[in-house]
Amino acid sequence: MADTSDTRTPAQIEADIKSRRAALAETLDEIGVRVHPKTIVGDAKAKVVSNIDHTLGRAYVEVNRAVSGVTAKFTDEAGAPRLERIVPVALVAVGLVGLLALGTRRRKG
């Protein structure tokens, strides 16, 4: 059996009840703040922003890696352009732009 004897005075019991009520009120206030619609929306916005920042950071790293790879193909170790690689790519690009321009001109005319 449990010991049911309580050696506290009525004043101590009242003080204990008062402190437990205060703690309970504080807990209820915290719960109220957490479930408030503005708090929920704010938390959701913060999570979305964090995810976007993370995604943009990863995208930046990947783009930087791709640009570095392309740069390495068109420049030598000293950073000078490799004309033997740049000229053919430039000619192909000019040819494609010319074909696209002719295609649009034929459609209009």
C-alpha positions, 0 to 999 in steps of 0.5 A: 500500500502507498503511504498516504501520510502527508507531512506538509502544512496546509500553507505548503499544500496551497503554495504547491497548488499555486506553483503547479497552476502557474506552471500549467498556465505557462504550458497552456500559453506555450501550446496556444502560441504553437497552435496559433494559425500565425505561428503555423503559417510562419513555421511553414514559410520558414521551412519553405524558405529554408528548402528553397535556399538549400535547393538554390545552394545545390543548384549554384554548386552544380552550375559552378561545377558545369561552368568550370568543366566547360571552361577547362575544355576551352582553356589551357592550364594557363587560362589561354583560350584553345582556339582549336576547340572554340572555333568549331563550336562558334561555327556550329552556333553561328550555323544554327542561328542562321538556320533558325533565322531562315526558318522563321523568315520562311514561315513569315513570308 
